[in-house]
Amino acid sequence: MKKSGILMILMTVGILTTAFSPIGDKLVSSETHIKFFSTTPVEDIEANNFKSVSTLNQATGELVFSVPMQSFEFEKSKMQKHFNSDKFLDTKSNPKATLKATLTNPEKVDFNKAGVYSALVTGNLTINGVTKAINENVTFEVKGNEITLNSKFNITLADYKIAFEKGKPSTNIAKTVEVTVIAKYHKS
């Protein structure tokens, strides 16, 4: 192998290693679980996504989540088909949801001391190409070198232009869904 090939491999490994390592106060979570749940008289609907990624800046309290929408997994394949269809969420046109938020009270969270801390985040949630301001409660649990974020909140689907206009799916889908977020960040 030529020297330039070896150099290219070493550079690629170096870039990949630093891309997934914490940089200063910024931590990356590839252990992020997003779940949504809704209930109707006909059936409960639950989907889980384990492919989401999040960053947490401990110094500024900035949080960013990127959620690949086609990675939500449903118990029934028909639900998944409806969810991804252009009549509902159109995940081909809107492949990811994002949250860009900041802790409003970062002084209440000590990321360097074991404990459970409550905080409020404010920011913008984008789903289906629609961005809305949010204010939600989160809990951080600091234990050793791990920080776990937990949050549970409701979103109204119509706020994000998500709805089946007619047909059986329109009567089987709740107007609001409960979203649960769990993200684990590891300090080096």
C-alpha positions in Angstrom: 0.0 0.0 0.0 1.3 3.4 -0.9 2.1 6.0 1.8 -0.7 8.2 0.6 -3.2 5.3 1.1 -2.0 4.7 4.7 -2.1 8.4 5.5 -5.7 8.6 4.2 -6.7 5.6 6.4 -5.0 7.2 9.5 -6.7 10.5 8.8 -10.1 8.9 8.4 -9.7 6.9 11.7 -8.6 10.1 13.5 -11.6 12.1 12.2 -14.1 9.3 13.1 -12.6 8.9 16.6 -12.8 12.6 17.3 -16.3 13.0 15.8 -17.8 10.7 18.3 -15.8 11.8 21.4 -16.8 14.5 23.8 -15.2 17.8 22.9 -14.8 20.0 26.0 -18.2 20.5 27.6 -20.1 19.0 24.6 -21.3 15.4 25.0 -22.8 13.2 22.3 -25.4 10.6 22.9 -25.8 7.8 20.5 -27.9 6.0 23.2 -31.0 8.0 22.6 -34.5 6.5 22.7 -37.5 8.4 21.5 -40.9 6.7 22.1 -44.4 8.0 21.2 -47.6 6.6 22.5 -51.3 7.3 21.8 -54.5 5.7 22.8 -57.9 5.7 21.1 -61.1 3.6 21.7 -59.9 1.3 18.8 -56.3 0.7 19.8 -53.1 1.9 21.4 -50.3 3.0 19.1 -46.6 2.9 20.2 -43.5 3.4 18.2 -39.8 3.4 19.3 -36.8 5.0 17.7 -33.2 4.0 18.9 -31.4 5.7 16.0 -31.6 9.2 17.2 -28.6 11.3 18.2 -28.3 14.1 20.7 -25.7 16.6 21.9 -25.5 18.3 25.3 -23.3 21.3 26.0 -22.7 21.2 29.7 -21.4 24.7 29.9 -24.2 26.5 27.9 -27.1 24.0 28.5 -27.7 23.7 24.8 -29.4 20.5 23.7 -29.8 19.3 20.1 -31.7 16.2 19.0 -31.8 14.7 15.5 -34.5 12.0 14.9 -34.6 10.0 11.7 -38.3 9.6 11.2 -38.2 6.4 9.2 -36.4 4.7 12.1 -39.6 4.6 14.2 -40.6 0.9 14.7 -44.2 -0.2 15.2 -45.7 -3.4 16.4 -47.8 -3.6 13.2 -46.3 -3.1 9.8 -49.5 -1.4 8.6 -49.1 1.3 11.2 -45.5 1.9 10.0 -46.7 2.1 6.4 -49.3 4.7 7.4 -46.9 6.7 9.5 -44.3 7.0 6.7 -46.9 7.6 3.9 -47.3 10.9 2.1 -50.9 11.0 3.5 -49.6 11.2 7.0 -46.0 12.1 7.8 -44.3 11.9 4.4 -41.0 10.8 5.9 -39.4 10.8 2.4 -39.9 14.6 2.2 -39.3 15.2 5.9 -36.8 12.6 6.8 -35.9 13.9 10.3 -37.3 15.8 13.2 -35.0 18.1 15.2 -35.0 19.8 18.6 -32.8 22.7 19.2 -33.2 23.9 22.8 -31.4 25.5 25.8 -31.8 25.0 29.5 -33.5 28.0 30.9 -32.1 27.4 34.4 -28.6 25.8 33.8 -27.5 26.9 37.3 -29.8 24.2 38.8 -28.0 21.4 37.2 -24.5 20.3 38.3 -23.2 18.0 35.6 -20.2 17.2 37.8 -22.0 16.1 40.9 -24.1 12.9 41.4 -27.7 13.6 41.8 -31.1 14.1 40.1 -31.8 17.6 38.7 -35.0 19.1 37.2 -34.7 21.7 34.5 -36.8 23.5 31.9 -35.8 23.6 28.3 -37.0 26.1 25.7 -36.4 25.9 22.0 -37.8 24.9 18.7 -39.1 21.5 17.7 -39.3 20.7 14.0 -41.5 17.8 12.8 -42.9 17.3 9.3 -41.3 20.5 8.1 -43.1 22.6 10.8 -41.2 24.4 13.6 -42.9 25.3 16.8 -41.6 26.7 20.0 -41.6 24.4 23.0 -41.1 24.7 26.8 -40.7 21.3 28.5 -39.5 19.8 31.7 -36.5 17.5 31.7 -34.7 15.5 34.4 -31.0 14.9 34.5 -29.5 12.1 36.5 -25.8 12.3 37.0 -24.1 9.1 38.1 -20.4 8.6 37.8 -19.4 9.4 34.2 -23.0 9.1 32.9 -25.6 11.7 32.5 -29.1 10.5 31.7 -31.8 12.9 30.4 -35.5 12.0 30.7 -38.5 13.9 29.5 -42.1 13.1 28.8 -44.4 15.6 27.1 -47.4 15.7 24.7 -47.6 17.1 21.2 -50.7 17.9 19.2 -50.4 16.4 15.8 -52.3 19.1 14.0 -49.7 21.7 15.2 -47.3 19.9 12.9 -49.8 19.3 10.0 -50.0 15.6 10.8 -53.4 14.1 10.1 -55.3 11.6 8.0 -58.0 13.6 6.4 -60.4 10.7 5.8 -60.8 7.0 5.9 -60.4 4.5 8.8 -57.0 5.7 9.9 -58.4 9.2 10.6 -60.7 7.7 13.3 -58.0 5.5 14.8 -55.5 8.2 15.5 -55.4 10.3 18.6 -55.2 14.1 18.3 -52.2 14.2 20.7 -49.4 11.8 21.4 -47.2 11.3 24.4 -43.5 11.6 23.7 -40.9 10.0 25.9 -37.2 10.9 25.5 -34.3 9.2 27.2 -30.7 10.1 26.3 -27.5 8.8 27.9 -24.3 10.9 27.6 -20.9 9.6 28.7 -18.1 11.7 29.9 -14.6 10.5 29.1 
